[in-house]
Amino acid sequence: MTMTPTLKPVRNQTDILPAWRGTPVGELLALHNLGTGAGQYAHPQILIATCPEQQTGLRIPAGFALGVNGAAANLKRDPFKVSWAIGIGQVSAIAIVGHTGCGMVGLRERREEFVARMVAVAGWARAAAEQHFDHWGDLSAIEDPAVFAASEAARLRARYPKIPVAALLYDAAEQMLLQIEA
């Protein structure tokens, strides 16, 4: 049974969860949601994972973050990018940013739509399109963006125990980041 996570908005500094205060995660929340002024950055502070379909950019200053995109902000197939961001890029925190309206939700139910479009638009053979979806679709599909972000953050916390890893949800309607408590 999957627990529904609690979403916590940030409308003022005191809304930032204690775990994130004084960290790059807290700074990200303040920069994006509260419009606080940016500091000077000798190197990126945080790795931000987002979904490539996330339409609105986060309000962050140049030099503050490194970014990586993956379906539903999934970093499972990009372990070296995360390690590089820490080991060479010098980030000291990670934010997994899911978003409302994610196209990876309900993906399995859209198999025929995907296959038909790959055949008609991309020129693929039907069998190749079906095999492609069956392989990659299961690796990319999620049930809920907040639940997935929370599980991905937990996985990365276990892998990088000294790095703070936040699960966040971008609310497209409000254009705000929400903190996810699992």
N, C-alpha and C positions, 0 to 999 in steps of 0.2 A: 504494500500500500504506500503510495507516494503522498507525503505531507504537503499541503499547500503552504508555500512560504508567505511570510508577512512582508508587505511592501511599506517602506517608511519614506515619506517625502522629506525633502530638505527645503524649508522655506526661510530658515534663519540658522545661524551658526550653532545654536543649541540643539537643532534637529539632527546634526551629524552624530552618528553613533559614537560612543566613547572609544571603541576599537579603532576608529578611523581619524579621530582628532589628532592633529599634529603629524599626520602621515601624508604622503602624496595622494592617497585616496580621499582624505578629507579636503585637501587642496583642490582636487578635481571636482568634487561636489560643490565647493564654494565658488570655484571659477565658473562652472557651467550654470548651476542653479541660482547663485546669488550675485553673479557678475562681479565678484571681488577682483581687485587689481592683481596683475601677475607680478611675480618676482623676476629676478635674473637667474638664469639656469646655466651652470657650467656644463651640465650634461642632462639628458632626459631623466625625469624623476620616476616615471611610471610606464609600464607597458599596458596599452589599452587594446583589448580584443573586441572587435565588433563584427556584426554580420555585414557582408557586402551590400545587402539590399537596404540597410539602414539609410534612409533618405536624407536626414538632417545631420549635419556635422555637429560635433560637440564644440562648445565654446571654450577653447583652450588656446593659450598663447604658443607661438612658435618656440620650439626647443624644450617644451615641458614634457612631451610624451613621445614614445615610439608607438606605432600602431600596427596591428596585424588584423586582417580580415579572414574569416572563415565562416562557413554556413552556421548560422545560429551562434556565432562567436566561439565555435568549437576549435580547440587547439590540440586535440588528440593526435592529429596527423602532422603537427608542426612542433614537435618537442625541441628541436634544435633552435628554432626561432626564439622560443621562450628562453632557453639557456643562453643563447647569444645575447639577448637583450639584457640579461642579468650579468653575464660574465664579461662582455665587451661593451655593451651599450650603457652599462652602469645604472640601470633602473633598480629601484629598491622597493617597488610594489607592483602589483598587477591588478587590473580591473577587467572582469569579464562582463561585458555590456550586452545583454540581450535586448530585444525591443518588442513592443507591441506590434501586432499585425505581421509577425514573422512568417514568411512563405514556407518555412520548413515544418510548420505545424500542419498536420493533416497531409503531409506529402504522400504517404502511401496511397491515399484515396485518389490522388491525382496522377497515378501511373499512366493511365490511358491517354490523358491529355499530354503528358510529357512525351510519351512514345510517338503519338500522332504528330506532334509538332517537330520532333527530331527527324521524322521521316519526311514531312512536308517542307519544312523550312531549311533544315540542315543537310538534307539529302542522304540520310542514313538508311541502311536496310533495317526493316522492322525488327528482325532478330537481334541485330547489334544494339538498337535503341533499347529493347527490352532487357538485354543482358546488362547494359550500362546502367539502367535505372535500378535493376535488381541488386547490382553490386554496390553502387554508390548511394542510392536512395536510402537504404537501411542504415548506412553510416552517417547520413546527414539528417534524417527525420527526427523531429522532437515532438513531444506532446504539449509542452508548455514552456515558453521562453524563460519565465522566472525559475521554474523548477530546474530546467537545464542549466541555467547560469549558476544556480546554487550548487548543483552537483559538479559542474566543471570547476568551480572555485574550490570546492572541497577536495577534488582530485589533485589540483595544483598545490594546495596547502600541504598535502601529504608528500608531494614530490619535492617541494621547496619549503621546508618547515620554518626557515627564518625570514621568508618573504611574506608580507601581508598580501592576501589575495581577497579582493572584494567581489561579491556578486551584485551587479546593478542591473536595473531594467530601465531602458529609455522609453518613456511614455510619449509616443509620437503626437498625440493630441495636445498634451500639455507642454511638450518640448522640454521635459524635465527628467533628470535622473532620479530613480527611486532606489533606495537601499533595500536589499533583499535579506531578510532574516529567515533562515531555514528552520 
